[in-house]
């Protein structure tokens, strides 16, 4: 019995449930091990291998989430900041939401991995979270989900309605244009060019009026193109100009690996920036500065000169 063809979609599912790519990979490995040990008890007349694996993965996720705090983004914790010069102190006690490295696993439904939706899922109780993902994203029937959760189809449908309402209330259902869209690619390339040139006015012109900038693990976040631009002025004043960026994808969205200049002429990985483009402008940028994020995306910690340009 070969479980490997399901690994990618299971990692994506566990990521939606947990908000952590690293934990998702670990739980899928645990799911595979449990399935292998129980393979002699698998009943093909009751469920497909895929459905059976999702039942095991769901139980593993629900167990892992017992007593856990949700994984937020800074914008989910309070009001936007007003002081552009506020200390950039990481809140290392917060289990921050992590980005999903698209290139690591072949998972369908990339739009349903986008950061806003995954962040919205984290506000749901774990069982509602499972119902919403299993029904809406993965298209399991109410009866199948009821069997996976040990409940009734009526209870599943009720939980689904509550979950839909909660996600809509926190804004997780916003439309996001695909990263391969020509207009999106053009906007991202203009953003990269302006950032590498430290051209803050050009960057601001690419933003929506209410653009959001947030920077986990720093709990600060800012709203509005003016605040966004003023903060970038601060970044270039502190870290210098001559940055280098590489375009990737994360969560089915454009992402930028940002390398800050070093005194010796090289560049050091500063952050992975996940960008939301709507209506031809940048509406949100989430700047992940945790070194483990760079490792998950396979990004080198340092580059020499201008030579680093992974495949786009």
C-alpha positions as semicolon CSV with decimal commas, in nm:
position;residue;x (nm);y (nm);z (nm)
1;X;0,000;0,000;0,000
2;X;0,161;0,324;-0,120
3;X;0,077;0,637;0,079
4;X;0,338;0,869;-0,075
5;X;0,113;1,008;-0,354
6;X;-0,100;1,168;-0,082
7;X;0,182;1,332;0,114
8;X;0,166;1,675;-0,053
9;X;-0,207;1,726;-0,010
10;X;-0,191;1,596;0,347
11;X;0,084;1,845;0,435
12;X;-0,130;2,125;0,288
13;X;-0,430;2,005;0,490
14;X;-0,237;1,983;0,817
15;X;-0,087;2,325;0,746
16;X;-0,436;2,475;0,711
17;X;-0,529;2,313;1,040
18;X;-0,214;2,405;1,235
19;X;-0,083;2,722;1,071
20;X;0,270;2,578;1,088
21;X;0,450;2,422;0,794
22;X;0,705;2,251;1,018
23;X;0,440;2,096;1,241
24;X;0,236;1,994;0,937
25;X;0,527;1,796;0,793
26;X;0,584;1,626;1,129
27;X;0,216;1,532;1,166
28;X;0,197;1,393;0,814
29;X;0,497;1,176;0,889
30;X;0,313;1,058;1,201
31;X;0,001;0,996;0,990
32;X;0,198;0,782;0,744
33;X;0,348;0,581;1,029
34;X;0,009;0,523;1,190
35;X;-0,139;0,418;0,856
36;X;0,146;0,176;0,789
37;X;0,105;0,014;1,129
38;X;-0,272;-0,018;1,079
39;X;-0,265;-0,123;0,714
40;X;-0,386;-0,476;0,792
41;X;-0,701;-0,329;0,948
42;X;-0,786;-0,104;0,653
43;X;-1,130;-0,185;0,509
44;X;-1,154;-0,086;0,142
45;X;-1,532;-0,140;0,145
46;X;-1,577;0,137;0,399
47;X;-1,354;0,416;0,265
48;X;-1,093;0,491;0,001
49;X;-0,727;0,503;0,105
50;X;-0,738;0,882;0,067
51;X;-1,041;0,919;0,295
52;X;-0,885;0,682;0,548
53;X;-0,561;0,881;0,553
54;X;-0,751;1,206;0,606
55;X;-0,930;1,050;0,901
56;X;-0,596;0,961;1,060
57;X;-0,450;1,305;0,980
58;X;-0,757;1,483;1,119
59;X;-0,736;1,294;1,446
60;X;-0,363;1,372;1,469
61;X;-0,429;1,743;1,408
62;X;-0,711;1,763;1,662
63;X;-0,493;1,596;1,922
64;X;-0,206;1,835;1,847
65;X;-0,437;2,137;1,879
66;X;-0,569;2,046;2,223
67;X;-0,491;2,332;2,460
68;X;-0,300;2,523;2,191
69;X;-0,319;2,896;2,129
70;X;-0,406;2,993;1,775
71;X;-0,133;3,104;1,533
72;X;-0,201;3,468;1,442
73;X;-0,052;3,738;1,228
74;X;0,018;4,073;1,400
75;X;-0,294;4,227;1,244
76;X;-0,502;3,969;1,428
77;X;-0,382;4,080;1,771
78;X;-0,471;4,449;1,793
79;X;-0,490;4,789;1,630
80;X;-0,233;4,910;1,375
81;X;0,070;5,096;1,505
82;X;0,103;5,473;1,483
83;X;0,464;5,519;1,591
84;X;0,688;5,446;1,292
85;X;0,994;5,460;1,520
86;X;0,865;5,203;1,771
87;X;1,118;4,937;1,879
88;X;1,115;4,629;1,657
89;X;1,110;4,383;1,945
90;X;1,016;4,024;1,852
91;X;0,741;3,858;2,055
92;X;0,901;3,515;2,073
93;X;0,632;3,380;2,305
94;X;0,367;3,404;2,030
95;X;0,328;3,097;1,804
96;X;0,315;3,299;1,481
97;X;0,149;3,181;1,162
98;X;0,408;3,046;0,917
99;X;0,409;3,070;0,535
100;X;0,373;2,763;0,313
101;X;0,660;2,696;0,064
102;X;0,473;2,601;-0,252
103;X;0,776;2,440;-0,417
104;X;0,821;2,187;-0,137
105;X;0,497;1,997;-0,192
106;X;0,265;1,942;-0,486
107;X;-0,071;2,046;-0,343
108;X;-0,381;2,154;-0,532
109;X;-0,613;2,441;-0,438
110;X;-0,332;2,690;-0,383
111;X;-0,585;2,973;-0,347
112;X;-0,713;2,804;-0,034
113;X;-0,363;2,820;0,116
114;X;-0,345;3,199;0,099
115;X;-0,236;3,365;0,421
116;X;-0,556;3,560;0,488
117;X;-0,766;3,245;0,476
118;X;-0,526;3,035;0,685
119;X;-0,511;3,317;0,941
120;X;-0,892;3,329;0,946
121;X;-0,910;2,951;0,994
122;X;-0,703;2,985;1,310
123;X;-0,985;3,173;1,486
124;X;-1,216;2,870;1,448
125;X;-1,241;2,593;1,705
126;X;-1,037;2,297;1,574
127;X;-1,336;2,078;1,480
128;X;-1,504;2,362;1,289
129;X;-1,170;2,426;1,119
130;X;-1,155;2,061;1,010
131;X;-1,515;2,067;0,884
132;X;-1,461;2,381;0,676
133;X;-1,141;2,255;0,512
134;X;-1,267;1,901;0,454
135;X;-1,600;2,015;0,307
136;X;-1,518;2,342;0,129
137;X;-1,160;2,290;0,015
138;X;-1,124;1,915;-0,020
139;X;-1,484;1,848;-0,124
140;X;-1,553;1,554;0,104
141;X;-1,924;1,483;0,154
142;X;-2,096;1,560;0,482
143;X;-2,128;1,187;0,544
144;X;-1,756;1,131;0,488
145;X;-1,661;1,416;0,721
146;X;-1,904;1,287;0,983
147;X;-1,733;0,948;0,968
148;X;-1,389;1,110;0,997
149;X;-1,496;1,312;1,301
150;X;-1,717;1,052;1,465
151;X;-2,032;1,265;1,445
152;X;-2,344;1,307;1,228
153;X;-2,392;1,467;0,888
154;X;-2,638;1,713;1,045
155;X;-2,376;1,820;1,300
156;X;-2,121;1,862;1,019
157;X;-2,357;2,085;0,819
158;X;-2,432;2,295;1,127
159;X;-2,060;2,336;1,203
160;X;-1,995;2,429;0,841
161;X;-2,247;2,713;0,852
162;X;-2,096;2,852;1,172
163;X;-1,744;2,826;1,029
164;X;-1,842;3,005;0,708
165;X;-1,992;3,291;0,907
166;X;-1,688;3,326;1,132
167;X;-1,442;3,330;0,840
168;X;-1,650;3,588;0,653
169;X;-1,657;3,806;0,964
170;X;-1,278;3,820;0,992
171;X;-1,232;3,875;0,619
172;X;-1,066;3,549;0,520
173;X;-1,271;3,508;0,204
174;X;-1,125;3,803;0,010
175;X;-1,037;3,741;-0,353
176;X;-0,665;3,720;-0,434
177;X;-0,536;3,718;-0,791
178;X;-0,315;3,423;-0,883
179;X;0,064;3,491;-0,886
180;X;0,093;3,378;-1,248
181;X;-0,150;3,642;-1,369
182;X;0,037;3,880;-1,606
183;X;-0,082;4,191;-1,422
184;X;0,028;4,047;-1,088
185;X;0,370;3,954;-1,227
186;X;0,412;4,305;-1,364
187;X;0,316;4,466;-1,032
188;X;0,555;4,239;-0,841
189;X;0,842;4,311;-1,080
190;X;0,784;4,688;-1,044
191;X;0,781;4,645;-0,665
192;X;1,110;4,451;-0,679
193;X;1,274;4,713;-0,901
194;X;1,161;4,996;-0,675
195;X;1,271;4,814;-0,358
196;X;1,614;4,731;-0,498
197;X;1,649;5,097;-0,597
198;X;1,528;5,210;-0,251
199;X;1,274;5,426;-0,437
200;X;1,013;5,474;-0,166
201;X;0,785;5,710;-0,367
202;X;0,769;5,449;-0,647
203;X;0,690;5,178;-0,390
204;X;0,412;5,387;-0,237
205;X;0,256;5,441;-0,582
206;X;0,222;5,062;-0,612
207;X;0,023;5,035;-0,288
208;X;-0,348;5,051;-0,219
209;X;-0,449;5,342;0,002
210;X;-0,511;5,110;0,298
211;X;-0,220;4,872;0,236
212;X;-0,111;4,665;0,535
213;X;0,248;4,590;0,639
214;X;0,315;4,336;0,914
215;X;0,633;4,168;1,033
216;X;0,607;3,857;1,251
217;X;0,769;3,787;1,497
218;X;0,749;4,164;1,562
219;X;0,392;4,227;1,681
220;X;0,377;4,573;1,521
221;X;0,180;4,632;1,203
222;X;0,087;4,937;0,999
223;X;-0,206;5,032;0,779
224;X;-0,208;5,286;0,496
225;X;0,032;5,369;0,214
226;X;0,172;5,669;0,401
227;X;0,269;5,465;0,710
228;X;0,400;5,186;0,486
229;X;0,624;5,431;0,300
230;X;0,751;5,598;0,618
231;X;0,843;5,258;0,758
232;X;1,036;5,170;0,441
233;X;1,226;5,498;0,477
234;X;1,324;5,376;0,824
235;X;1,428;5,034;0,690
236;X;1,660;5,180;0,428
237;X;1,805;5,425;0,681
238;X;1,879;5,143;0,923
239;X;1,988;4,866;0,686
240;X;2,122;5,061;0,389
241;X;2,032;5,050;0,022
242;X;2,130;4,807;-0,252
243;X;1,899;4,521;-0,146
244;X;1,849;4,219;-0,370
245;X;1,522;4,032;-0,414
246;X;1,416;3,706;-0,571
247;X;1,057;3,624;-0,667
248;X;0,914;3,296;-0,533
249;X;0,566;3,183;-0,436
250;X;0,421;3,106;-0,094
251;X;0,063;3,016;-0,006
252;X;-0,028;3,048;-0,373
253;X;0,083;3,414;-0,364
254;X;0,389;3,604;-0,485
255;X;0,673;3,601;-0,233
256;X;1,003;3,787;-0,225
257;X;1,324;3,662;-0,069
258;X;1,481;3,988;0,051
259;X;1,859;4,011;0,099
260;X;2,000;4,311;0,286
261;X;2,343;4,455;0,195
262;X;2,645;4,355;0,402
263;X;2,947;4,581;0,467
264;X;3,173;4,343;0,270
265;X;2,960;4,375;-0,042
266;X;2,761;4,056;-0,008
267;X;2,398;4,018;0,099
268;X;2,239;3,839;0,394
269;X;1,889;3,697;0,401
270;X;1,665;3,940;0,585
271;X;1,314;3,807;0,532
272;X;1,059;3,635;0,314
273;X;0,788;3,879;0,212
274;X;0,451;3,739;0,105
275;X;0,264;3,987;-0,112
276;X;-0,109;4,020;-0,178
277;X;-0,194;4,193;-0,506
278;X;-0,552;4,305;-0,568
279;X;-0,678;4,536;-0,840
280;X;-0,329;4,589;-0,979
281;X;-0,180;4,712;-0,651
282;X;-0,012;4,569;-0,344
283;X;-0,273;4,543;-0,067
284;X;-0,071;4,359;0,197
285;X;0,286;4,250;0,265
286;X;0,368;4,004;0,541
287;X;0,739;4,011;0,622
288;X;0,858;3,688;0,785
289;X;1,196;3,737;0,952
290;X;1,221;3,403;1,138
291;X;1,536;3,221;1,010
292;X;1,341;2,894;1,006
293;X;1,124;3,037;0,729
294;X;1,428;3,082;0,506
295;X;1,533;2,724;0,580
296;X;1,187;2,591;0,489
297;X;1,209;2,770;0,154
298;X;1,564;2,647;0,090
299;X;1,706;2,999;0,082
300;X;2,079;3,049;0,142
301;X;2,154;3,260;0,448
302;X;2,411;3,468;0,262
303;X;2,506;3,548;-0,094
304;X;2,818;3,703;-0,244
305;X;2,772;4,008;-0,460
306;X;2,481;4,010;-0,706
307;X;2,506;3,649;-0,813
308;X;2,209;3,489;-0,636
309;X;1,905;3,460;-0,858
310;X;1,705;3,135;-0,802
311;X;1,461;3,031;-1,073
312;X;1,158;3,254;-1,083
